[in-house]
């Protein structure tokens, strides 16, 4: 009889333990979806006013519609060709409350210089958001009306042409021209700026002669005649400026696209990653958001985490070869 009582008590204890375990699991599952419970910091690696910042402001405005309770706060952290912002993201707690809308160049290329702790695969991709091209622009009243006229001038006048690079020497906006220098046998002078707006101001003020910028940032100025696009350094034409010649079409194997994705620190719980991915997807498919991106001339290019990492891998591998060829890294 005593053995039966003890056996019964053991079974009761096992049942209680199982129930407690189930309750704990349920509580854990419930806790896992209690997100967000505080503001989400969205880091932008560049100064306010550029295309990355503009895209981030649209996300800041609309993401909460599909991520209930979210309060997104854009924080600009320019400097170091994006490395200041990406280092902050790398060192952030992986809880979903620190994200970055960053260019693939800032993420995949800068680690090659060996000055940062993060690598091109050190982050959790959430989604690819939009893409862009890069163009060399000059003032509308300049002497250069075509690529051929400009090329003839820089060949005849080495180190005379000055141009802005947003992000600094060795950044993604510098590399197309650095590679063109090598392939075309020219010499020009890059002038570093921390962001697009100050570069445009310097160009319009006549302090520099050109700038390598994303066309979305200067569309209205090109249309008004204030600025003129000389060449497109991307792999595809600018949708609204198809007449701007690609360097590829001019006989130079140079192609630099400018893609931007939402990234998080590695280690963010998968439930939060999936919540963010679903929210971003719905946000970017929202007709109001599509209209806002079209208004600011940004090209929505939604892609999943696998697409983002594939492009980061490719950007890193390509940049490594080019930077070595240019003597910028060993």
Sine and cosine of phi, psi and omega as CSV:
sin_phi,cos_phi,sin_psi,cos_psi,sin_omega,cos_omega
0.00,0.00,-0.67,0.74,0.01,-1.00
-0.88,0.47,-0.62,0.78,0.01,-1.00
-0.90,0.43,-0.62,0.78,0.01,-1.00
-0.90,0.43,-0.65,0.76,0.02,-1.00
-0.89,0.45,-0.71,0.71,-0.01,-1.00
-0.90,0.44,-0.63,0.77,0.03,-1.00
-0.90,0.44,-0.66,0.75,0.02,-1.00
-0.89,0.45,-0.68,0.74,0.01,-1.00
-0.90,0.44,-0.63,0.78,0.02,-1.00
-0.89,0.46,-0.66,0.75,0.00,-1.00
-0.91,0.42,-0.63,0.77,0.04,-1.00
-0.88,0.47,-0.69,0.72,0.00,-1.00
-0.89,0.46,-0.64,0.76,0.04,-1.00
-0.89,0.45,-0.67,0.74,0.02,-1.00
-0.89,0.45,-0.68,0.74,0.01,-1.00
-0.90,0.44,-0.65,0.76,0.01,-1.00
-0.90,0.44,-0.66,0.75,0.01,-1.00
-0.90,0.44,-0.68,0.73,0.00,-1.00
-0.90,0.44,-0.67,0.74,0.02,-1.00
-0.88,0.47,-0.66,0.75,0.02,-1.00
-0.90,0.44,-0.69,0.72,0.02,-1.00
-0.89,0.46,-0.67,0.74,0.02,-1.00
-0.89,0.46,-0.64,0.77,0.00,-1.00
-0.90,0.43,-0.67,0.74,0.03,-1.00
-0.89,0.45,-0.68,0.73,0.01,-1.00
-0.89,0.46,-0.68,0.74,0.02,-1.00
-0.90,0.43,-0.64,0.77,0.02,-1.00
-0.90,0.44,-0.66,0.75,0.01,-1.00
-0.91,0.42,-0.64,0.76,0.00,-1.00
-0.91,0.42,-0.66,0.75,-0.01,-1.00
-0.90,0.43,-0.58,0.81,-0.05,-1.00
-0.88,0.47,-0.47,0.88,-0.03,-1.00
-0.98,-0.19,0.13,0.99,0.08,-1.00
-0.99,0.14,0.93,0.37,-0.06,-1.00
-0.60,-0.80,0.69,-0.72,-0.05,1.00
-1.00,0.00,0.46,-0.89,0.03,-1.00
-0.88,-0.48,0.03,1.00,0.03,-1.00
-0.47,-0.88,0.22,-0.98,-0.02,-1.00
-0.86,0.52,0.58,-0.82,0.05,-1.00
-0.98,-0.18,0.86,-0.51,0.03,-1.00
-1.00,0.08,0.84,-0.54,0.01,-1.00
-0.95,-0.32,0.97,-0.23,-0.07,-1.00
-0.99,0.16,0.74,-0.67,0.11,-0.99
-0.92,-0.38,0.82,-0.57,-0.10,-0.99
-0.97,0.25,0.07,1.00,-0.08,-1.00
-0.76,-0.65,0.14,-0.99,-0.03,-1.00
-0.92,0.38,0.37,-0.93,0.04,-1.00
-0.87,0.49,0.53,-0.85,0.10,-0.99
0.98,-0.21,-0.29,0.96,0.03,-1.00
-0.99,0.14,0.06,-1.00,-0.09,-1.00
-0.90,0.44,-0.62,0.78,0.02,-1.00
-0.89,0.45,-0.69,0.72,0.02,-1.00
-0.90,0.45,-0.67,0.74,-0.01,-1.00
-0.89,0.46,-0.70,0.71,0.04,-1.00
-0.88,0.47,-0.63,0.78,0.01,-1.00
-0.91,0.42,-0.61,0.80,0.00,-1.00
-0.91,0.41,-0.55,0.84,0.05,-1.00
-0.93,0.36,-0.68,0.74,0.07,-1.00
-0.89,0.46,-0.67,0.74,0.01,-1.00
-0.83,0.55,-0.61,0.79,-0.06,-1.00
-0.97,0.23,-0.58,0.81,-0.21,-0.98
-0.93,-0.38,-0.32,0.95,-0.13,-0.99
-0.87,0.49,-0.55,0.84,-0.05,-1.00
-0.90,0.44,-0.34,0.94,0.03,-1.00
-0.90,0.45,-0.53,0.85,-0.06,-1.00
-0.92,-0.40,0.01,1.00,0.12,-0.99
-0.75,-0.66,0.98,0.19,-0.13,-0.99
-0.78,0.62,0.73,-0.69,0.02,-1.00
1.00,0.04,-0.09,1.00,-0.04,-1.00
-0.96,0.26,0.70,-0.72,0.17,-0.99
-0.85,-0.52,0.97,-0.22,-0.06,-1.00
-1.00,-0.05,0.75,-0.66,-0.01,-1.00
-0.83,-0.56,0.90,-0.44,0.02,-1.00
-0.97,0.22,0.75,-0.66,0.04,-1.00
-0.81,-0.59,0.90,-0.44,0.02,-1.00
-1.00,0.09,0.79,-0.61,0.03,-1.00
-0.74,-0.68,0.95,0.30,-0.02,-1.00
-0.96,0.28,0.28,-0.96,0.08,-1.00
0.84,-0.54,0.53,-0.85,0.07,-1.00
0.89,0.45,0.52,0.85,-0.01,-1.00
0.83,0.56,0.56,0.83,0.03,-1.00
0.99,-0.12,-0.15,0.99,-0.11,-0.99
-0.95,0.30,-0.47,0.88,0.02,-1.00
-0.90,0.45,-0.75,0.66,-0.01,-1.00
-0.91,0.41,-0.71,0.71,-0.05,-1.00
-0.94,0.35,-0.51,0.86,0.09,-1.00
-0.92,0.39,-0.64,0.77,0.06,-1.00
-0.89,0.46,-0.66,0.75,0.03,-1.00
-0.90,0.44,-0.69,0.72,-0.01,-1.00
-0.86,0.51,-0.61,0.79,-0.04,-1.00
-1.00,0.03,0.00,1.00,-0.05,-1.00
-0.98,0.18,0.41,-0.91,0.06,-1.00
-0.92,0.39,0.75,-0.66,-0.05,-1.00
-0.99,0.16,0.92,0.40,-0.05,-1.00
-0.89,-0.46,0.09,1.00,0.03,-1.00
1.00,0.05,0.04,1.00,-0.04,-1.00
-0.98,-0.21,-0.01,1.00,0.13,-0.99
-0.75,-0.66,0.89,-0.45,0.01,-1.00
-0.79,-0.62,0.16,-0.99,0.09,-1.00
-0.61,-0.79,0.68,-0.73,0.19,-0.98
-0.99,-0.15,0.97,-0.25,-0.19,-0.98
-0.77,-0.64,0.48,-0.88,0.10,-1.00
-0.96,0.27,0.48,-0.88,0.03,-1.00
-0.91,0.42,-0.50,0.86,0.00,-1.00
-0.90,0.43,-0.72,0.69,-0.01,-1.00
-0.89,0.46,-0.51,0.86,-0.06,-1.00
-1.00,0.09,-0.67,0.74,-0.17,-0.99
-0.99,-0.14,-0.45,0.89,-0.10,-0.99
-1.00,-0.05,-0.68,0.74,-0.11,-0.99
-0.87,0.50,-0.57,0.82,0.04,-1.00
-0.87,0.50,-0.35,0.94,-0.02,-1.00
-0.92,0.40,-0.36,0.93,0.03,-1.00
-0.98,0.21,-0.17,0.99,0.09,-1.00
0.96,0.28,0.35,0.94,-0.05,-1.00
-0.95,-0.31,0.06,1.00,-0.01,-1.00
-0.78,-0.62,0.33,-0.94,-0.02,-1.00
-0.99,0.10,-0.40,0.92,-0.07,-1.00
-1.00,0.04,0.38,-0.93,0.09,-1.00
-0.90,-0.44,0.02,-1.00,-0.03,-1.00
-0.94,0.34,-0.25,0.97,0.00,-1.00
-0.91,-0.42,0.42,0.91,-0.06,-1.00
-1.00,-0.02,0.04,1.00,-0.10,-1.00
-0.84,-0.54,0.29,-0.96,0.08,-1.00
-1.00,-0.10,0.95,-0.31,0.06,-1.00
-0.92,0.39,0.68,-0.74,0.11,-0.99
-0.98,-0.19,-0.84,0.55,0.01,-1.00
-0.22,-0.98,0.54,-0.84,0.20,-0.98
-0.98,0.21,0.69,-0.73,-0.12,-0.99
-0.94,-0.35,-0.80,0.60,0.01,-1.00
-0.46,-0.89,0.23,-0.97,0.00,-1.00
-0.77,-0.64,0.16,-0.99,-0.03,-1.00
-0.33,-0.95,0.03,-1.00,0.08,-1.00
-0.89,-0.46,-0.04,-1.00,0.11,-0.99
-0.76,-0.65,0.72,-0.69,0.01,-1.00
-0.77,-0.64,0.52,-0.85,0.18,-0.98
-1.00,0.04,0.83,-0.56,0.04,-1.00
-0.88,-0.48,0.53,-0.85,0.10,-0.99
-0.78,-0.62,0.17,-0.99,0.04,-1.00
-0.92,0.39,0.50,-0.86,-0.03,-1.00
-0.91,0.42,-0.38,0.92,0.00,-1.00
-0.99,-0.12,0.22,0.98,0.00,-1.00
-0.96,0.26,0.18,-0.98,-0.04,-1.00
-0.98,0.21,-0.20,0.98,-0.10,-1.00
-0.98,-0.18,0.88,-0.48,0.01,-1.00
-0.96,-0.26,-0.37,0.93,-0.02,-1.00
-0.71,-0.70,0.23,-0.97,0.06,-1.00
-0.88,0.48,-0.68,0.73,-0.05,-1.00
-0.89,0.45,-0.64,0.77,0.04,-1.00
-0.91,0.43,-0.68,0.74,0.00,-1.00
-0.90,0.43,-0.71,0.70,-0.02,-1.00
-0.88,0.47,-0.65,0.76,0.03,-1.00
-0.88,0.48,-0.66,0.75,-0.01,-1.00
-0.91,0.41,-0.76,0.65,-0.08,-1.00
-0.93,0.37,-0.46,0.89,0.07,-1.00
-0.94,0.35,-0.60,0.80,-0.03,-1.00
-0.99,0.12,-0.27,0.96,-0.08,-1.00
-0.74,-0.68,0.95,0.30,-0.04,-1.00
-0.87,0.50,0.66,-0.75,0.05,-1.00
0.91,0.42,0.26,0.97,0.01,-1.00
-1.00,-0.07,-0.51,0.86,-0.07,-1.00
-1.00,0.08,0.86,-0.51,0.03,-1.00
-0.96,-0.27,0.65,-0.76,-0.03,-1.00
-0.59,-0.81,0.53,-0.85,-0.02,-1.00
-0.99,0.13,0.63,-0.77,0.16,-0.99
-0.84,-0.54,0.89,-0.46,0.01,-1.00
-0.98,0.18,0.92,-0.40,-0.04,-1.00
0.89,-0.46,-0.33,0.95,0.10,-1.00
0.96,-0.28,0.11,-0.99,0.00,-1.00
-0.89,0.45,0.73,-0.69,-0.01,-1.00
0.99,0.12,0.06,1.00,0.03,-1.00
-0.99,0.14,0.08,-1.00,-0.02,-1.00
-0.89,0.45,-0.49,0.87,0.03,-1.00
-0.99,0.17,-0.24,0.97,0.05,-1.00
-1.00,0.02,-0.58,0.82,-0.13,-0.99
-0.85,0.52,-0.66,0.75,0.00,-1.00
-0.84,0.54,-0.68,0.74,0.00,-1.00
-0.95,0.31,-0.61,0.79,0.03,-1.00
-0.88,0.47,-0.64,0.77,0.02,-1.00
-0.95,0.32,-0.60,0.80,0.04,-1.00
-0.90,0.43,-0.60,0.80,0.06,-1.00
-0.82,0.57,-0.71,0.71,-0.05,-1.00
-0.94,0.35,-0.72,0.69,-0.08,-1.00
-0.96,0.27,-0.54,0.84,-0.06,-1.00
-0.99,-0.15,-0.10,0.99,0.01,-1.00
0.94,0.35,0.67,0.74,-0.01,-1.00
-0.87,-0.49,0.23,-0.97,0.08,-1.00
-0.71,-0.70,0.85,-0.52,0.02,-1.00
-0.74,-0.67,0.24,-0.97,-0.08,-1.00
-0.93,-0.38,0.92,-0.40,0.08,-1.00
-0.98,0.20,0.61,-0.79,0.05,-1.00
-0.84,-0.55,0.90,-0.44,-0.09,-1.00
-0.97,0.24,0.63,-0.78,0.11,-0.99
-0.71,-0.70,0.48,-0.88,-0.04,-1.00
-0.98,0.18,-0.20,0.98,-0.01,-1.00
-0.24,-0.97,0.10,-1.00,-0.04,-1.00
-0.94,0.35,-0.75,0.66,-0.05,-1.00
-0.81,0.58,-0.73,0.68,0.03,-1.00
-0.91,0.41,-0.50,0.87,0.05,-1.00
-0.92,0.39,-0.68,0.73,0.03,-1.00
-0.90,0.43,-0.67,0.74,0.02,-1.00
-0.86,0.51,-0.69,0.72,0.00,-1.00
-0.91,0.42,-0.62,0.79,0.00,-1.00
-0.92,0.39,-0.74,0.67,0.00,-1.00
-0.90,0.44,-0.50,0.87,0.01,-1.00
-0.99,0.14,-0.04,1.00,0.04,-1.00
0.98,0.17,0.24,0.97,-0.01,-1.00
-0.99,0.17,-0.37,0.93,0.10,-0.99
-0.70,-0.72,0.21,-0.98,-0.08,-1.00
-0.98,-0.20,-0.29,0.96,-0.02,-1.00
-0.37,-0.93,0.05,-1.00,0.05,-1.00
-0.36,-0.93,0.64,-0.77,0.11,-0.99
-1.00,-0.09,0.93,-0.37,-0.14,-0.99
-0.67,-0.74,0.23,-0.97,0.13,-0.99
-0.98,0.17,0.72,-0.70,-0.10,-1.00
-0.87,0.49,-0.46,0.89,0.02,-1.00
-0.88,0.48,-0.47,0.88,-0.04,-1.00
-0.98,0.20,-0.28,0.96,-0.10,-1.00
-0.76,-0.65,0.26,0.97,-0.08,-1.00
-0.82,0.57,-0.78,0.63,-0.06,-1.00
-0.91,0.42,-0.59,0.81,-0.01,-1.00
-0.95,0.32,-0.52,0.85,0.08,-1.00
-0.95,0.31,-0.68,0.74,0.00,-1.00
-0.91,0.42,-0.54,0.84,-0.02,-1.00
-0.99,0.15,-0.24,0.97,-0.02,-1.00
1.00,-0.08,-0.03,1.00,0.03,-1.00
-0.91,0.42,-0.60,0.80,0.01,-1.00
-0.81,-0.58,0.33,-0.94,0.03,-1.00
-0.73,-0.69,0.72,-0.70,0.03,-1.00
-1.00,0.03,0.79,-0.62,-0.06,-1.00
-0.99,-0.11,-0.69,0.73,0.07,-1.00
-0.45,-0.89,0.30,-0.95,0.03,-1.00
-0.92,-0.39,0.86,-0.51,-0.06,-1.00
-1.00,-0.04,0.17,0.98,-0.04,-1.00
-1.00,-0.03,-0.03,-1.00,0.00,-1.00
-1.00,-0.02,-0.22,0.97,-0.02,-1.00
-0.74,-0.68,0.43,-0.90,0.00,-1.00
-0.90,0.43,0.39,-0.92,0.16,-0.99
-0.96,0.28,0.83,-0.55,-0.08,-1.00
-0.80,0.60,-0.63,0.77,-0.06,-1.00
-0.99,-0.13,-0.04,1.00,0.11,-0.99
-0.72,-0.70,0.86,0.51,-0.08,-1.00
-0.90,0.43,-0.30,0.95,-0.04,-1.00
-0.98,0.21,-0.27,0.96,0.02,-1.00
-0.94,0.35,0.85,-0.53,-0.13,-0.99
-0.94,0.34,0.66,-0.75,0.14,-0.99
-0.97,0.23,0.59,-0.81,0.08,-1.00
-0.88,0.48,-0.54,0.84,0.05,-1.00
-0.85,0.52,-0.68,0.73,-0.02,-1.00
-0.95,0.32,-0.29,0.96,0.04,-1.00
-1.00,-0.04,0.11,0.99,0.08,-1.00
1.00,-0.09,0.17,0.99,0.00,-1.00
-0.91,-0.41,0.85,-0.53,-0.06,-1.00
-0.98,0.20,0.95,0.31,-0.04,-1.00
-0.76,-0.65,0.81,-0.59,-0.01,-1.00
-0.47,-0.88,0.92,-0.38,0.00,-1.00
-0.80,-0.61,0.96,-0.29,0.09,-1.00
-1.00,0.03,0.36,-0.93,-0.02,-1.00
-0.87,-0.50,0.99,-0.12,-0.04,-1.00
-0.96,-0.27,0.53,-0.85,-0.09,-1.00
-0.74,-0.67,0.74,-0.67,-0.06,-1.00
-0.72,-0.70,0.33,-0.95,0.09,-1.00
-1.00,-0.04,0.81,-0.59,-0.06,-1.00
-0.81,-0.59,0.41,-0.91,0.07,-1.00
-0.74,-0.68,0.27,-0.96,0.12,-0.99
-0.90,0.43,0.48,-0.88,0.08,-1.00
-0.92,0.39,0.60,-0.80,0.03,-1.00
0.97,-0.23,-0.02,1.00,0.07,-1.00
-0.89,0.45,0.72,-0.69,0.00,-1.00
-0.79,0.62,0.65,-0.76,-0.07,-1.00
-0.85,0.53,-0.58,0.82,0.01,-1.00
-0.87,0.50,-0.64,0.77,0.00,-1.00
-0.95,0.32,-0.65,0.76,0.05,-1.00
-0.84,0.55,-0.73,0.69,-0.03,-1.00
-0.92,0.39,-0.60,0.80,0.06,-1.00
-0.89,0.46,-0.69,0.72,0.01,-1.00
-0.91,0.41,-0.68,0.74,-0.01,-1.00
-0.88,0.47,-0.70,0.72,0.01,-1.00
-0.91,0.42,-0.66,0.75,-0.01,-1.00
-0.91,0.41,-0.67,0.74,0.01,-1.00
-0.91,0.42,-0.69,0.73,0.01,-1.00
-0.85,0.52,-0.74,0.67,-0.01,-1.00
-0.91,0.40,-0.60,0.80,0.02,-1.00
-0.89,0.46,-0.74,0.68,-0.07,-1.00
-0.95,0.30,-0.25,0.97,0.06,-1.00
-0.99,-0.11,-0.05,1.00,0.01,-1.00
-0.94,0.33,0.81,-0.58,-0.02,-1.00
-0.81,0.58,-0.59,0.81,0.01,-1.00
-0.92,0.40,-0.64,0.77,0.02,-1.00
-0.93,0.36,-0.68,0.74,0.05,-1.00
-0.85,0.53,-0.68,0.73,0.00,-1.00
-0.90,0.43,-0.63,0.78,0.00,-1.00
-0.93,0.37,-0.63,0.77,0.04,-1.00
-0.91,0.41,-0.64,0.77,0.05,-1.00
-0.90,0.44,-0.61,0.79,-0.02,-1.00
-0.89,0.45,-0.57,0.82,-0.01,-1.00
-0.99,-0.17,0.22,0.98,0.14,-0.99
0.92,0.39,0.43,0.90,0.06,-1.00
-0.99,-0.11,0.64,-0.77,-0.10,-1.00
-0.99,-0.15,0.96,-0.29,0.02,-1.00
-0.89,0.46,0.79,-0.62,0.03,-1.00
-0.67,-0.74,0.97,0.25,-0.07,-1.00
-0.93,0.36,0.77,-0.64,0.03,-1.00
-0.58,-0.81,0.46,-0.89,-0.04,-1.00
-0.99,0.13,-0.03,-1.00,-0.08,-1.00
-0.87,0.49,-0.61,0.80,0.00,-1.00
-0.91,0.42,-0.64,0.77,0.03,-1.00
-0.89,0.46,-0.71,0.71,-0.01,-1.00
-0.86,0.50,-0.76,0.65,-0.05,-1.00
-0.91,0.41,-0.60,0.80,0.05,-1.00
-0.88,0.48,-0.69,0.72,-0.01,-1.00
-0.94,0.35,-0.58,0.82,0.06,-1.00
-0.91,0.41,-0.66,0.75,0.04,-1.00
-0.87,0.49,-0.72,0.70,-0.03,-1.00
-0.92,0.39,-0.65,0.76,0.02,-1.00
-0.89,0.45,-0.67,0.75,0.01,-1.00
-0.90,0.44,-0.72,0.69,-0.03,-1.00
-0.91,0.42,-0.68,0.73,0.00,-1.00
-0.91,0.41,-0.71,0.70,-0.03,-1.00
-0.90,0.44,-0.59,0.81,0.00,-1.00
-0.87,0.50,-0.70,0.71,0.00,-1.00
-0.90,0.43,-0.74,0.68,-0.08,-1.00
-0.92,0.39,-0.69,0.72,0.00,-1.00
-0.89,0.45,-0.58,0.82,0.07,-1.00
-0.92,0.38,-0.68,0.73,0.01,-1.00
-0.88,0.47,-0.58,0.81,-0.02,-1.00
-0.99,0.10,-0.08,1.00,0.01,-1.00
0.97,0.24,0.32,0.95,-0.03,-1.00
-1.00,0.04,-0.35,0.94,0.13,-0.99
-0.67,-0.75,0.28,-0.96,0.01,-1.00
-1.00,0.01,0.00,0.00,0.00,0.00
